[in-house]
Amino acid sequence: TGTRESVGARAWRWLTAINPGYYIALVLLVWIGFLNPSFFEPDPFLTFLSRATPLMILTAGQVFVLVSGGFDLSIGSVVTSTVIIGAILASNDPGATWWVILFLLAGGFLVGLINGAVTTYLKVPSLIATLGMLLIVRGLVLFWSGGAPRGYLPDNFRMWGRGGIEGLLGLRNFPYAIIVLVIFGIGFWLLLHRMNYGRQLLALGDNPRAARLSGVNVNLVRVSAFVICSMTAAVAGILLGGRGGVSIEAGTGLEMQTIAAAVLGGTMLLGGRGSIPAAMTGALALELLFTLLNLLGLPKPLRDAVQGLIIIAAVAYTAYSTRRNR
């Protein structure tokens, strides 16, 4: 009996050690599948995954800032500016697509560099610095565009969000967005969990003074986290623009969705702990939740309330688990 109990106890510890975000995503998948059995057919499911890809990639980028002990509230504006500026510059010219994409990525790099520099060298709290950047980017883009979408994204730009490889693996269409998701997911996982940079970033979020004393270039690591996050926002903007076209609302609310998804995936808001796979699963769970709300016919404004509940519940659970494990 003692052996059975010890095996049972070990199994229980193993189950409770798994991030709750995975369980939530699984429950939502089953629920949606029950309401709409065709959801799990290859083509509809891949379409859903491609729709979830921008939020999953964006959440992974936000994790780098969160585990370093900061926040980035400017990413929604970066996404919106990527879509609008891309449309204005490309102006439906397929020949301009590649230099426009490079320009947009450079813009993401610049925004991240400014966020990181203001936070690191001017000692402005990241919450305030990135909130200010949110307003600056949004204001400049709305001024440039006249407050309304202008231009048009050419087909070879939009293919990243809505195109795919026809006939691959016997499917009608295998989305390019999912290929991008796999590349970024693996790359970010290696960067945070298998490389020295990730260990330095986690050490910085856990204890900046101890990290500095152990030889970590704290300033460079902190700035780089913001750069990664903003460039990821530019990538998400390219995917969203490709999928949904030009809209001044393209990135609205994404900053809070990424924080909710990351926290749901076990990332600590005060830094020092986070997981790329778990955070991306948290983003997937959010998209599943939105899909479920639509299937149930519930009003769209419930999304905001649900996100708030998720953040509070996830932070409370993380705090409880941390106290229990001490």
C-alpha positions in Angstrom: 0.0 0.0 0.0 2.9 2.3 0.9 4.4 1.7 -2.6 1.1 2.4 -4.3 0.7 5.6 -2.3 4.2 6.8 -3.1 3.7 6.1 -6.8 0.3 7.9 -6.6 1.9 10.8 -4.8 4.7 11.0 -7.4 2.1 10.9 -10.2 0.1 13.6 -8.5 3.2 15.8 -8.1 4.0 15.3 -11.7 0.5 16.2 -12.8 0.3 19.3 -10.6 3.8 20.4 -11.8 2.4 20.7 -15.4 1.4 24.3 -16.2 -2.4 24.7 -15.9 -2.4 26.5 -19.3 -1.9 23.1 -21.0 -5.0 21.7 -19.1 -7.1 24.7 -20.0 -6.1 24.5 -23.7 -7.0 20.7 -23.7 -10.4 21.3 -22.0 -11.2 24.1 -24.5 -10.2 21.9 -27.4 -12.5 19.1 -26.2 -15.4 21.6 -25.6 -15.0 23.2 -29.1 -14.8 19.7 -30.7 -18.0 18.7 -28.9 -19.8 21.8 -30.2 -18.3 21.7 -33.7 -16.8 18.3 -34.6 -15.5 19.6 -38.0 -13.1 21.8 -36.1 -10.6 19.0 -35.9 -10.6 18.3 -39.6 -7.1 19.1 -41.0 -8.0 22.1 -43.1 -10.2 23.9 -40.6 -7.8 23.2 -37.7 -4.8 24.5 -39.7 -6.8 27.6 -40.5 -7.5 28.2 -36.8 -3.8 27.7 -36.0 -2.7 30.2 -38.7 -5.2 32.7 -37.2 -3.7 32.1 -33.7 -0.1 32.4 -34.9 0.3 36.2 -34.6 -0.8 36.1 -30.9 1.4 33.0 -30.2 4.5 34.6 -31.7 3.8 38.0 -30.1 3.3 36.3 -26.6 6.7 34.6 -27.0 8.3 37.9 -27.7 6.6 39.5 -24.7 8.0 36.7 -22.5 11.5 37.9 -23.0 10.6 41.3 -21.5 8.5 39.8 -18.7 11.1 37.4 -17.5 13.6 40.3 -17.4 11.3 42.0 -15.0 9.7 44.5 -17.4 6.6 45.1 -19.4 6.1 46.1 -23.0 2.8 47.9 -23.6 3.8 49.4 -27.0 3.5 46.2 -29.0 -0.1 46.7 -30.0 0.8 50.1 -31.6 3.8 48.5 -33.3 1.5 45.9 -34.9 -0.9 48.6 -36.0 1.9 50.8 -37.4 3.4 47.8 -39.3 0.1 47.1 -41.1 -0.6 50.8 -41.9 2.9 51.8 -42.9 3.3 48.6 -44.9 0.2 49.4 -46.9 1.3 53.0 -47.5 4.8 52.2 -48.6 4.0 49.1 -50.7 0.9 50.7 -52.3 0.0 47.4 -54.0 3.4 47.1 -55.7 4.6 43.5 -55.5 8.1 44.7 -56.3 8.2 46.8 -53.1 7.3 44.0 -50.8 10.7 42.8 -49.7 12.3 46.2 -49.0 9.1 47.2 -47.2 9.2 44.1 -44.9 12.9 44.9 -44.1 11.9 48.5 -43.3 9.1 47.3 -41.0 11.5 45.0 -39.2 14.0 47.8 -38.8 11.2 50.0 -37.4 10.5 47.3 -34.8 14.2 47.1 -34.0 14.3 50.9 -33.5 11.2 51.0 -31.2 12.6 48.2 -29.1 16.0 49.9 -28.9 14.4 53.1 -27.7 12.2 51.3 -25.2 15.2 49.4 -23.8 17.4 52.5 -23.7 14.9 54.6 -21.9 14.2 51.9 -19.4 17.8 50.9 -18.8 19.7 54.2 -19.0 17.2 56.8 -18.0 15.7 54.4 -15.3 12.1 55.1 -16.4 9.9 52.2 -15.3 9.1 50.0 -18.3 5.4 50.3 -17.7 5.6 54.1 -18.2 8.2 54.1 -21.0 6.3 51.6 -23.2 3.0 53.3 -22.4 4.5 56.5 -23.7 5.9 54.7 -26.8 2.4 53.3 -27.4 1.0 56.8 -27.6 3.9 58.1 -29.7 3.8 55.4 -32.3 0.0 55.4 -32.5 -0.1 59.2 -32.8 2.6 59.4 -35.5 1.0 56.6 -37.6 -2.5 58.2 -37.4 -1.0 61.6 -38.3 0.8 60.0 -41.3 -2.2 58.1 -42.5 -4.8 60.8 -41.8 -6.6 58.7 -39.3 -7.8 56.2 -41.9 -6.3 53.2 -43.7 -4.5 54.1 -46.9 -2.8 52.1 -49.6 -3.1 48.3 -50.2 -0.9 45.3 -49.3 0.2 43.4 -52.4 -0.5 39.6 -52.7 3.1 38.6 -52.1 3.0 40.5 -48.8 -0.4 39.1 -47.8 0.6 35.5 -48.6 2.4 35.3 -45.2 -0.9 35.7 -43.4 -3.3 33.9 -45.7 -1.3 31.9 -48.2 0.1 28.4 -48.1 1.6 25.5 -49.9 -1.0 23.7 -51.8 -1.1 19.9 -51.7 1.5 19.5 -49.0 0.9 16.3 -46.9 -2.3 15.8 -48.9 -3.8 19.0 -47.5 -5.7 21.6 -49.5 -3.4 24.3 -48.2 -0.7 24.3 -45.6 -0.4 27.9 -44.3 2.9 29.7 -44.4 1.9 31.3 -41.1 2.3 27.9 -39.4 5.8 27.4 -40.9 6.7 30.9 -39.4 5.2 29.8 -36.1 7.3 26.6 -35.9 10.5 28.5 -36.9 10.0 31.2 -34.2 8.8 28.8 -31.6 11.9 26.6 -31.9 14.2 29.6 -32.2 12.8 31.4 -29.1 12.8 28.1 -27.2 16.5 27.6 -28.0 17.3 31.2 -27.1 15.6 31.2 -23.7 16.0 27.7 -22.5 19.1 26.3 -24.2 21.5 29.2 -24.5 23.5 31.3 -22.1 21.6 34.4 -23.1 18.4 32.8 -21.7 20.1 32.0 -18.4 21.4 35.6 -18.2 17.9 37.0 -18.9 16.3 34.8 -16.2 19.0 35.7 -13.7 18.4 39.4 -14.5 14.7 39.1 -13.8 15.3 37.1 -10.6 17.9 39.4 -9.1 19.5 42.2 -11.1 22.2 42.9 -8.6 23.3 39.3 -8.3 23.2 39.0 -12.1 25.5 42.0 -12.4 27.9 40.6 -9.8 28.0 37.3 -11.6 29.3 39.0 -14.8 26.0 39.5 -16.7 26.0 42.6 -18.9 22.7 43.7 -17.4 22.2 46.8 -19.6 22.8 44.9 -22.9 20.6 42.0 -21.9 17.7 44.2 -20.8 17.8 46.3 -24.0 18.0 43.2 -26.2 14.8 41.8 -24.6 12.9 44.9 -25.7 14.4 44.7 -29.1 13.3 41.0 -29.5 9.8 41.9 -28.3 9.3 44.8 -30.7 10.7 43.0 -33.7 8.4 40.1 -32.9 5.5 42.7 -33.0 6.6 43.7 -36.5 6.5 40.1 -37.6 3.0 39.7 -36.0 1.9 42.8 -37.8 3.1 41.4 -41.2 1.1 38.2 -40.5 -2.0 40.1 -39.3 -1.9 42.5 -42.3 -1.6 39.6 -44.6 -4.6 37.8 -43.1 -7.0 40.7 -42.3 -5.9 43.5 -44.6 -5.3 47.1 -43.6 -7.0 48.3 -40.4 -6.2 51.0 -37.8 -7.5 48.5 -35.2 -5.1 45.7 -36.2 -3.1 45.7 -32.9 -5.7 47.1 -30.5 -5.6 45.2 -27.2 -2.8 42.8 -28.2 -0.5 44.1 -25.4 -3.0 42.9 -22.7 -3.7 39.6 -24.6 0.0 38.8 -24.6 0.4 39.5 -20.9 -2.7 37.4 -20.1 -1.4 34.6 -22.3 2.1 34.7 -20.8 0.8 34.7 -17.2 -1.6 31.9 -18.1 1.5 30.0 -19.3 3.2 30.5 -15.9 5.4 33.5 -16.6 6.0 35.6 -13.5 5.1 39.3 -13.9 8.0 40.3 -11.6 10.5 38.4 -13.7 12.8 35.4 -13.2 10.5 32.6 -14.5 8.9 31.9 -17.8 8.5 29.2 -20.5 8.2 29.8 -24.3 6.1 26.6 -24.9 3.8 27.2 -22.0 3.3 30.9 -22.9 2.5 30.0 -26.5 0.1 27.4 -25.3 -1.5 30.2 -23.1 -1.9 32.3 -26.3 -3.4 29.2 -28.0 -5.8 28.8 -25.1 -6.9 32.4 -25.4 -7.7 32.0 -29.1 -9.6 28.8 -28.3 -11.5 30.7 -25.6 -12.5 33.4 -28.1 -13.5 30.7 -30.6 -15.7 29.1 -27.9 -17.3 32.4 -27.0 -18.2 32.8 -30.6 -19.7 29.3 -30.8 -21.7 30.0 -27.7 -23.0 33.2 -29.2 -21.7 35.3 -26.3 -21.0 39.0 -27.0 -17.5 40.1 -28.0 -17.0 42.6 -25.1 -16.8 39.5 -22.8 -13.3 39.0 -24.1 -11.9 41.9 -22.0 -13.6 40.6 -18.8 -12.4 37.1 -19.4 -8.8 38.3 -20.0 -9.0 40.3 -16.7 -10.2 37.2 -14.8 -7.4 35.1 -16.4 -4.7 37.5 -15.3 -6.0 37.7 -11.7 -6.6 33.9 -11.4 -3.2 33.0 -13.0 -1.2 35.5 -10.9 -3.0 34.2 -7.8 -2.3 30.6 -8.7 1.4 31.4 -9.3 1.7 33.3 -6.0 0.1 30.3 -4.2 2.4 27.8 -5.9 5.5 29.8 -5.1 4.5 30.1 -1.4 3.7 26.4 -1.2 7.0 25.3 -2.8 9.2 27.4 -0.4 
